[in-house]
Amino acid sequence: MSLNRRRALKLLAAVPVVPAALRGEAAAAQDGTPVASPGASPVASPGATPGASPAASPSVSLPPLAYTGSLNWYQFGYTPGGATAASQLADQAVAAFQQANPGVTVNIVGVPFEGGQQTLDTALAAGGSDAPDIFRIASDRLVKYAAENLAAPIDPFLTDADRADIYPNVLAGVAYEGQHYAWPLWVPPVGVYLNPEIFAEQGVELPGDDWTFDQFRQAAQTLTFEREDGTQVFGFAAAIQPDIINVWAFLYADGGEVLSQDGSTYTFDSPQAVSGLQKLTDLAVTDAVTPPEFGNQMLADVIAAFKDQKALAMYLGASGDIATYVAENIPFEVRPMPIGAAGEHVTVGGLGTFAVRRQDDQARVEAAMRFGRFLTSADVAAAVPGYFLAPPARQSIPIDPANAAMRKFGEMVPFTRLMPQTPAWGQVSAAVNAQIQAAVTGAVPPEEALSIAGEEVTPLLEQG
């Protein structure tokens, strides 16, 4: 490859690939980079089946708090007065916590999705009585606050019961330099949404949970066809945007890892990762089972093709889409990612968390930590039916048996790979996705694309 061509591809990677307004819809997800309208930031729907059963067993009892006073909870998407279903759930959670801790008053501060990250950062930096005591944050952004000493480690408040209850891979997802910096809330893994009516239309049997990539590929080929009315149906699609890593599941399924475990080294140029990207590329370039705009397709377009146009048989998404499909009576099924060369179930996912601000008032910190544990525990599940809008991070919180799709996502949590912690995560995901786009559109071979991404990512890691 010529030096000029390589430079041109790097310049292409630096160009925003989605309009700011549409990217903001995905970026609003506060629970990590895998997103599905908005997958990683579940939104409550009045018609949705609750994710967690109200029969969850409460956690162990704790001694009364010494602190009396107020706590400021900065919550993305909250609007006062119960204007949204998610806001109503937050209000109910606060009421339950205050009833159990009568000396504490929780003030919810709504943070808008659009521009809200700057609002949070400014409030944290300013400190004072109006600063956040506890705040929602995605695990991929958590390392920034830990590195800047803005988030307090939760380790002094983690009980043995907590450690045994939180899924090990999830607890590791909030670790940074030997300590844990947030209370894990929920995990929206990436799975495959299926339209069972299109499967039936083509006489394709719905797959089992242990399907392989070859079976997935064969299904996608058969499910790509033209109807008698001229409607073109495609077997598969997925959004690839700077902060949406859903398609990385294919690379992980073959044994790839984007970074080393300590987040210091780029490793997506391994033969395993290249193999996974080659498979994804073949779906588009060789098999033509994806829409022509695949690679530059917006998340909203993928959802519309599946839900409204009924012209898409399968797509990758997280658990957030369930509420919409249930509310609108859209037929759908969910399956885990197909098993790749790694020979086992693997997927990627986001992680929603609550972090506590580091401050000198230790009694106030302890109260905020108690609230953080409550917001992520079986206690809140028992007190607020329907509170969990994605699979819980704790094994003690059951998922409603009536919600088969959410239960399917819940089964994926133990084998969900959460992204490594690095302060440069946003730039890393954007650089990698730009080159994945180049590969799946046929502009660059997969091996070359992941090598170029490495040239972009390595300096970012060195700076971090």
MILUMMI-235586 format. One line per field, with one value per residue (C-alpha): x, y, z; residue in one letter. Coordinates in Angstrom, 2 decimals. Each point is the difference from the previous one (the first is absolute). Layout:
// residues N
px: c(X | ...)
py: c(Y | ...)
pz: c(Z | ...)
code: c(A | ...)
// end
This chain:
// residues 464
px: c(0.00 | 1.39 | 0.75 | -2.35 | -2.88 | 0.60 | 0.00 | -3.21 | -1.69 | 1.12 | -1.49 | -3.22 | -0.06 | 0.19 | -3.13 | -3.22 | -2.03 | -3.40 | -1.80 | 0.28 | -3.74 | -0.30 | 3.23 | -1.31 | -2.89 | 2.45 | 2.49 | -2.77 | 0.29 | 1.61 | 0.80 | 2.78 | 0.63 | -2.18 | -3.26 | -3.40 | -2.50 | 1.27 | 1.11 | 2.53 | -2.12 | -3.33 | -3.05 | -3.07 | -3.18 | -3.37 | -0.92 | 3.21 | 0.30 | 2.23 | 3.53 | 0.44 | -2.59 | -1.42 | 0.58 | 3.72 | 1.39 | 1.18 | 3.70 | 1.53 | -0.90 | 2.49 | 0.41 | -1.75 | 1.82 | 1.74 | -0.56 | -3.07 | -0.50 | -0.33 | 1.58 | 0.12 | -0.69 | 0.89 | -2.06 | 0.07 | -3.41 | -1.87 | -2.83 | -1.80 | -3.60 | 0.03 | -0.17 | 1.50 | -0.29 | 3.72 | -0.37 | -2.88 | 2.20 | 2.73 | -2.51 | -1.28 | 3.55 | 0.77 | -3.21 | 0.86 | 3.56 | -1.13 | -2.58 | 2.75 | 2.37 | -2.22 | 2.87 | 1.04 | -1.63 | 0.95 | -0.22 | -0.15 | 1.68 | -1.03 | 2.84 | -0.95 | 1.40 | 1.00 | 2.91 | -0.54 | 3.48 | 1.43 | -2.59 | 1.08 | 3.71 | -0.46 | -1.98 | 2.57 | 2.88 | -1.79 | -0.73 | -2.02 | -3.44 | -1.63 | 2.57 | -1.00 | 0.35 | -0.93 | -0.42 | -0.83 | 2.90 | 0.91 | 2.91 | 2.02 | -0.04 | 0.63 | 3.78 | 0.18 | -1.55 | 2.10 | 3.22 | -0.87 | -0.87 | -3.57 | -1.56 | 0.42 | 0.87 | -2.90 | 2.27 | -0.32 | -3.77 | -0.10 | -1.09 | 0.90 | -3.63 | 0.33 | 3.11 | -1.69 | -3.18 | 1.37 | 1.03 | 3.82 | 0.44 | -2.26 | 1.88 | 3.21 | -1.61 | 0.11 | 3.57 | 2.86 | 3.51 | -1.04 | -3.15 | -3.67 | -1.52 | -3.73 | -3.00 | -0.97 | -3.66 | -0.77 | 1.56 | -1.56 | 1.76 | -0.05 | -2.17 | -1.74 | -3.56 | -1.97 | -3.22 | -1.76 | -2.49 | 2.78 | 1.53 | -3.36 | -0.46 | 3.18 | -0.49 | 3.02 | -0.16 | 0.76 | 3.46 | 0.85 | 2.19 | 3.08 | -0.06 | 3.31 | 1.19 | -0.37 | -3.66 | -0.49 | 1.58 | -2.13 | -3.15 | 0.97 | 0.49 | -3.38 | -1.74 | 1.28 | -2.61 | -2.43 | -3.71 | -2.57 | -0.89 | 3.61 | 1.02 | 3.62 | 0.55 | 3.48 | 1.21 | 2.14 | 0.98 | 1.63 | 0.95 | 3.69 | 0.48 | 2.84 | -1.40 | -1.97 | 2.06 | -2.69 | 1.78 | 3.14 | -1.77 | 1.00 | 3.66 | -0.25 | -1.82 | 3.11 | 2.25 | 0.89 | 0.48 | 0.20 | 2.55 | 2.12 | -1.56 | 1.71 | -1.16 | 3.53 | 0.48 | -2.05 | -0.68 | -2.77 | 2.57 | 0.28 | -0.81 | -3.10 | -1.37 | 0.82 | -1.88 | -3.08 | 0.09 | 0.49 | -3.22 | -1.88 | 1.44 | -0.95 | -3.62 | -0.07 | 2.51 | -0.20 | -3.46 | -1.84 | -2.36 | 0.22 | -1.59 | 2.16 | 0.52 | 1.37 | 3.01 | -1.48 | -3.48 | -1.43 | -1.39 | -3.44 | 0.03 | 0.78 | -2.86 | -2.40 | 0.85 | -0.69 | -2.98 | -1.84 | 0.95 | 0.16 | 2.90 | 2.75 | 0.21 | 2.79 | 1.99 | 2.30 | -1.39 | -0.08 | -2.91 | -1.31 | -2.07 | -2.21 | -2.23 | -0.85 | -0.77 | -2.19 | -1.86 | -0.62 | -0.72 | 2.87 | 0.82 | 3.60 | 2.28 | 3.42 | 2.98 | 3.59 | 2.74 | 0.88 | 2.97 | 3.18 | 3.48 | 0.52 | -2.43 | -2.05 | -2.68 | 1.50 | -1.52 | 0.74 | -2.04 | -0.34 | -0.15 | -2.09 | 1.38 | -0.39 | 3.17 | 0.46 | 1.90 | 3.18 | -0.28 | 1.24 | -3.34 | 0.32 | -3.43 | -1.53 | 2.09 | -1.22 | -3.63 | 0.54 | 1.60 | -2.99 | -2.29 | 2.13 | -0.22 | -3.76 | -0.47 | 1.73 | -1.30 | -2.82 | -1.43 | -0.93 | -1.32 | -2.34 | -1.05 | -0.44 | -1.52 | 1.35 | 3.02 | 2.56 | -0.27 | 2.93 | 1.49 | 1.12 | 3.68 | -0.83 | -0.81 | -2.52 | -2.41 | -2.25 | -1.42 | -3.75 | -0.75 | -2.65 | 2.67 | 1.63 | 2.10 | 1.46 | 0.73 | 1.87 | 2.15 | 0.47 | 1.47 | 2.64 | 1.35 | 2.55 | 1.71 | -0.23 | 3.35 | 0.05 | 2.40 | 3.45 | 0.46 | 1.94 | -0.45 | 0.15 | -2.89 | -2.18 | 2.85 | 0.96 | -3.49 | -0.35 | 3.34 | -0.73 | -3.53 | 1.18 | 2.23 | -2.66 | -2.21 | 2.77 | 0.27 | -3.70 | -0.49 | 2.81 | 2.36 | 2.75 | 0.75 | -0.84 | 3.61 | 1.12 | -2.93 | 0.76 | 3.69 | -0.83 | -2.27 | 2.93 | 2.12 | -2.72 | -0.65 | 3.52 | 0.92 | -3.31 | 0.84 | 3.49 | -1.47 | -2.48)
py: c(0.00 | 3.40 | 2.58 | 2.49 | -2.47 | -0.82 | 3.70 | 0.49 | -2.79 | 1.52 | 3.32 | -1.80 | -1.55 | 3.44 | 1.22 | -0.32 | -2.82 | 0.96 | 3.31 | 1.45 | -0.09 | -3.70 | -0.91 | 1.79 | -2.43 | -2.88 | 1.94 | 0.78 | -3.57 | 0.27 | -3.69 | -0.58 | -0.19 | -2.88 | 1.74 | -0.87 | 2.83 | 0.80 | -3.50 | 0.72 | 2.64 | -1.74 | 2.24 | -1.05 | -0.49 | -0.10 | -3.02 | -1.89 | -3.13 | 0.69 | -1.33 | -1.18 | -1.82 | 1.80 | -3.26 | 0.70 | -0.90 | 3.03 | 0.27 | -0.36 | 2.63 | 2.77 | 2.20 | 3.40 | 2.87 | 2.56 | 2.69 | 2.23 | 2.53 | 0.15 | -1.87 | 1.23 | -2.69 | 1.09 | -2.18 | 0.10 | 0.40 | 0.80 | 2.52 | 1.16 | -0.85 | -3.47 | 1.32 | -3.25 | -3.61 | -0.12 | 3.12 | -1.62 | -2.99 | 2.32 | 1.81 | -3.30 | -1.19 | 3.19 | -0.31 | -3.57 | 0.92 | 2.98 | -2.13 | -2.44 | 2.87 | 2.75 | 2.37 | 0.25 | 2.08 | -0.75 | 2.83 | -1.23 | 2.33 | -0.74 | 0.03 | 0.20 | -2.61 | 2.67 | 1.90 | -1.56 | -1.43 | 3.52 | 0.95 | -2.90 | 0.71 | 3.67 | -0.83 | -2.55 | 2.41 | 2.84 | -2.00 | 1.66 | -0.74 | -0.31 | -2.46 | -3.59 | -2.44 | -2.86 | -0.11 | -2.37 | -0.77 | -2.61 | -2.24 | 1.07 | 3.58 | -0.98 | -0.22 | 3.72 | 0.84 | -2.56 | 1.26 | 3.61 | -0.95 | 1.15 | -3.42 | -1.74 | -3.71 | -2.15 | -2.73 | 1.12 | -0.42 | -3.22 | -2.86 | -3.63 | -0.48 | 2.76 | -1.60 | -3.40 | 1.46 | 2.24 | -1.96 | -0.29 | 1.39 | 2.92 | 0.85 | -0.10 | 2.51 | 2.73 | -0.72 | 2.41 | -0.39 | -2.55 | 1.67 | 0.16 | 3.39 | -0.47 | -2.10 | -2.13 | 0.42 | -1.98 | -1.52 | 0.30 | -2.75 | -0.04 | -2.74 | -0.78 | 1.17 | -2.24 | 0.63 | -3.40 | 0.90 | 0.43 | -3.30 | -1.69 | 1.79 | -1.62 | -3.32 | 0.48 | -1.59 | 2.32 | -0.79 | -1.36 | 1.86 | -2.03 | 0.91 | 0.48 | 2.75 | -2.31 | -0.58 | 3.73 | 0.70 | -2.60 | 1.45 | 3.53 | -1.16 | -1.75 | 2.95 | 2.43 | 0.07 | 2.15 | -0.24 | -0.18 | 3.64 | 0.99 | 0.51 | -0.94 | -1.87 | -0.33 | -2.70 | 2.11 | 3.53 | 1.89 | 3.57 | 0.92 | 3.44 | 1.55 | -1.01 | -3.13 | -3.19 | -2.62 | -1.58 | -0.49 | -3.09 | -1.78 | 0.76 | -1.09 | -3.19 | -1.08 | 0.78 | 3.62 | 2.64 | 3.71 | 0.74 | -1.94 | -0.70 | 3.01 | 2.25 | 1.00 | -1.80 | -0.19 | -3.65 | 0.11 | -0.73 | -3.62 | -2.86 | -0.75 | 3.52 | 0.12 | -3.28 | 1.47 | 3.15 | -2.08 | -1.87 | 3.26 | 1.40 | -3.13 | 0.42 | 3.38 | -0.22 | -3.67 | -1.14 | 3.33 | -0.86 | 3.55 | 3.20 | 1.99 | 2.70 | -2.50 | 1.51 | 3.48 | -1.00 | 1.97 | -1.78 | 1.53 | -1.38 | -3.51 | 0.14 | 1.39 | -2.77 | -2.63 | 1.52 | 2.14 | -1.21 | -3.71 | -0.24 | -1.22 | -3.51 | 0.41 | 2.77 | 0.51 | 1.89 | 0.20 | -0.51 | 3.57 | -0.79 | -2.49 | 2.65 | 1.56 | -3.30 | -1.19 | 3.32 | 0.03 | -3.74 | -0.57 | -3.69 | -0.76 | -2.62 | 0.34 | -2.31 | 0.22 | 0.86 | -3.01 | -2.00 | 0.81 | -1.47 | 0.49 | -2.90 | 1.54 | 2.60 | 3.50 | 3.42 | 3.61 | 2.32 | 3.23 | 0.50 | 2.58 | 1.10 | 2.46 | 1.76 | 1.99 | 3.26 | 0.06 | 2.61 | 0.70 | -0.59 | -3.75 | -0.35 | 1.51 | -2.31 | -2.98 | 1.11 | 0.40 | -3.44 | -1.46 | 1.62 | -1.35 | -3.51 | 0.38 | 1.23 | -3.11 | -2.64 | -2.43 | 2.51 | 2.49 | -2.83 | -1.03 | 3.58 | 1.27 | -2.55 | 0.45 | 1.98 | -2.05 | 0.82 | -2.23 | -3.20 | 0.71 | -0.10 | -2.18 | -3.68 | 0.35 | 2.06 | -2.24 | 1.04 | -0.25 | -3.46 | 1.61 | 2.09 | -2.73 | 2.42 | 1.73 | -3.36 | -0.94 | 3.10 | -0.76 | -3.38 | 1.81 | 2.10 | -2.57 | -0.23 | 3.69 | 1.68 | 3.53 | 2.43 | 0.60 | 3.11 | 2.80 | 3.78 | 0.10 | -2.41 | 2.32 | 0.66 | -3.67 | -1.19 | 2.72 | -0.87 | -3.72 | 0.44 | 2.26 | -2.78 | -2.68 | 2.17 | 0.12 | -3.80 | -0.86 | 2.45 | -1.70 | 2.96 | -1.74 | -3.67 | -0.94 | -0.68 | 3.34 | 1.83 | -1.31 | 0.79 | 3.60 | 0.22 | -1.09 | 2.82 | 2.40 | -1.59 | -0.62 | 3.69 | 0.55 | -2.74 | 1.40 | 3.42 | -1.52)
pz: c(0.00 | -0.92 | 2.67 | -1.65 | 0.01 | 3.67 | 0.86 | -1.95 | 1.92 | 3.30 | -1.06 | -0.93 | 3.47 | 1.58 | -1.78 | 2.02 | -1.48 | 1.37 | 0.38 | 3.48 | 0.61 | -0.79 | 1.74 | 3.06 | 0.16 | 0.39 | 2.08 | 2.46 | 1.20 | 3.39 | 0.37 | -2.47 | -3.67 | -1.16 | -0.81 | -1.39 | -0.17 | 2.63 | 0.92 | 2.64 | 1.66 | 0.46 | 0.00 | 1.92 | -1.97 | 1.73 | -2.13 | 0.60 | 2.05 | 3.00 | -0.26 | 3.56 | 2.03 | 3.05 | 1.88 | 0.31 | 3.40 | 2.01 | 0.81 | 3.45 | 2.58 | 0.75 | 3.08 | 0.05 | -1.68 | 2.18 | -2.62 | -0.01 | -2.74 | -3.75 | -2.91 | -3.58 | -2.59 | -3.56 | -2.31 | -3.80 | -1.61 | 3.20 | -0.11 | 3.16 | 0.66 | -1.53 | -3.56 | -1.31 | 1.13 | 0.80 | 2.15 | 1.87 | 0.78 | 1.31 | 2.22 | 1.38 | 0.71 | 1.91 | 2.02 | 0.98 | 1.00 | 2.05 | 1.79 | 1.00 | 0.88 | 1.49 | 0.72 | -3.66 | -2.74 | -3.60 | -2.52 | -3.60 | -2.48 | -3.56 | -2.52 | -3.69 | -2.34 | -2.51 | 1.51 | 3.39 | 0.28 | 0.11 | 2.60 | 2.19 | -0.44 | 0.88 | 3.14 | 1.14 | -0.54 | 1.82 | 3.15 | 2.74 | 1.41 | -3.43 | -1.40 | -0.71 | 2.86 | -2.31 | -3.77 | -2.83 | -2.28 | -2.59 | 0.93 | -3.05 | 1.31 | 3.61 | -0.30 | -0.73 | 3.37 | 1.83 | -1.57 | 0.89 | 3.62 | -0.46 | 0.71 | 3.35 | 0.12 | 1.20 | 1.44 | 3.66 | -0.35 | -2.04 | 2.22 | -0.58 | -1.00 | -2.61 | -1.48 | -0.19 | -1.49 | -2.77 | -3.08 | 0.00 | -3.51 | 0.94 | 3.19 | -2.02 | -2.37 | 2.67 | 1.09 | -0.55 | 1.37 | 2.58 | 1.35 | -1.00 | -0.71 | -0.54 | 0.97 | -3.03 | -0.94 | -3.12 | -3.10 | -3.47 | -1.99 | -3.80 | -1.47 | -3.27 | -0.59 | -2.38 | -1.90 | 0.29 | -2.74 | -2.57 | 1.12 | -0.54 | -3.33 | -1.31 | 1.76 | 2.25 | 3.44 | 2.90 | 1.37 | 3.41 | 2.45 | -0.97 | -3.67 | -1.77 | -2.30 | -3.00 | 0.90 | 0.48 | -3.39 | -1.75 | 1.57 | -1.05 | -3.58 | -0.15 | 1.65 | -2.63 | -2.75 | -1.96 | 0.70 | -2.78 | 0.65 | -0.68 | 3.64 | 0.54 | 3.25 | 1.47 | 2.31 | 2.30 | 0.99 | 2.86 | 0.75 | -0.02 | 1.52 | 2.00 | 3.38 | -0.96 | 0.20 | -0.60 | -2.99 | 2.09 | 1.32 | -3.21 | 0.64 | 3.63 | -1.05 | -1.88 | 2.97 | -0.68 | 2.72 | -0.79 | 2.73 | 2.44 | 3.39 | 1.57 | -2.84 | -0.97 | -3.32 | -3.20 | -0.91 | -2.60 | -2.71 | 1.17 | -2.42 | 2.08 | -0.31 | -3.70 | -0.45 | 1.65 | -2.11 | -3.12 | 0.80 | 0.51 | -3.23 | -1.94 | 1.06 | -1.71 | -2.85 | -1.03 | 1.07 | -0.45 | 2.88 | 1.38 | -1.33 | -2.46 | 2.63 | 2.54 | 1.72 | -0.19 | 1.09 | 2.90 | 3.02 | -0.60 | -3.55 | 1.21 | 2.49 | -2.60 | -2.48 | 2.66 | 1.79 | -2.52 | -3.48 | 0.95 | -2.44 | 2.33 | 1.41 | 2.59 | 1.62 | 2.98 | 2.95 | 3.78 | 2.39 | -0.28 | -3.09 | 1.84 | 1.57 | -3.37 | -1.67 | 2.87 | 0.16 | -3.77 | -0.25 | -2.43 | -0.56 | 0.97 | 1.49 | 1.63 | -0.28 | 1.25 | -2.44 | -2.18 | 1.27 | -1.89 | -0.19 | 3.74 | 0.43 | 2.79 | 0.59 | -0.08 | -0.42 | 0.86 | 2.15 | 1.90 | 3.74 | 1.82 | 3.35 | 2.86 | 1.14 | 3.22 | 0.09 | 2.06 | 2.77 | 3.53 | 1.76 | 0.56 | 1.59 | -3.11 | -2.19 | 2.00 | -0.47 | -3.75 | -0.12 | 1.85 | -2.56 | -2.85 | 1.38 | 0.41 | -3.59 | -1.33 | 2.40 | 0.55 | 2.48 | -2.71 | -2.19 | 2.82 | 0.82 | -3.58 | -2.41 | -3.51 | 1.19 | -1.94 | -3.69 | -1.00 | 1.43 | 3.58 | 0.96 | 3.02 | -0.07 | 2.84 | -2.09 | -2.11 | -3.33 | -0.48 | -1.47 | -2.20 | -1.75 | -2.09 | -2.05 | 3.05 | 1.57 | -3.16 | 0.32 | 3.69 | -0.90 | -2.05 | 2.91 | 1.28 | -3.39 | -0.90 | -0.60 | 1.37 | -1.57 | 1.56 | 2.10 | -1.66 | 0.17 | -3.80 | -0.52 | -2.10 | -2.43 | -0.06 | -0.97 | -2.64 | -1.59 | -0.10 | -1.33 | -2.80 | -1.26 | 0.48 | -2.20 | -2.59 | 0.05 | -0.24 | -2.86 | -1.92 | 0.09 | 2.00 | 0.73 | 3.61 | 1.03 | -1.35 | 1.58 | 3.48 | -0.47 | -0.90 | 3.02 | 2.13 | -1.35 | 1.10 | 3.39 | 1.28 | 0.42 | 1.82 | 2.49 | 0.52 | 0.77 | 2.45)
code: c(M | S | L | N | R | R | R | A | L | K | L | L | A | A | V | P | V | V | P | A | A | L | R | G | E | A | A | A | A | Q | D | G | T | P | V | A | S | P | G | A | S | P | V | A | S | P | G | A | T | P | G | A | S | P | A | A | S | P | S | V | S | L | P | P | L | A | Y | T | G | S | L | N | W | Y | Q | F | G | Y | T | P | G | G | A | T | A | A | S | Q | L | A | D | Q | A | V | A | A | F | Q | Q | A | N | P | G | V | T | V | N | I | V | G | V | P | F | E | G | G | Q | Q | T | L | D | T | A | L | A | A | G | G | S | D | A | P | D | I | F | R | I | A | S | D | R | L | V | K | Y | A | A | E | N | L | A | A | P | I | D | P | F | L | T | D | A | D | R | A | D | I | Y | P | N | V | L | A | G | V | A | Y | E | G | Q | H | Y | A | W | P | L | W | V | P | P | V | G | V | Y | L | N | P | E | I | F | A | E | Q | G | V | E | L | P | G | D | D | W | T | F | D | Q | F | R | Q | A | A | Q | T | L | T | F | E | R | E | D | G | T | Q | V | F | G | F | A | A | A | I | Q | P | D | I | I | N | V | W | A | F | L | Y | A | D | G | G | E | V | L | S | Q | D | G | S | T | Y | T | F | D | S | P | Q | A | V | S | G | L | Q | K | L | T | D | L | A | V | T | D | A | V | T | P | P | E | F | G | N | Q | M | L | A | D | V | I | A | A | F | K | D | Q | K | A | L | A | M | Y | L | G | A | S | G | D | I | A | T | Y | V | A | E | N | I | P | F | E | V | R | P | M | P | I | G | A | A | G | E | H | V | T | V | G | G | L | G | T | F | A | V | R | R | Q | D | D | Q | A | R | V | E | A | A | M | R | F | G | R | F | L | T | S | A | D | V | A | A | A | V | P | G | Y | F | L | A | P | P | A | R | Q | S | I | P | I | D | P | A | N | A | A | M | R | K | F | G | E | M | V | P | F | T | R | L | M | P | Q | T | P | A | W | G | Q | V | S | A | A | V | N | A | Q | I | Q | A | A | V | T | G | A | V | P | P | E | E | A | L | S | I | A | G | E | E | V | T | P | L | L | E | Q | G)
// end
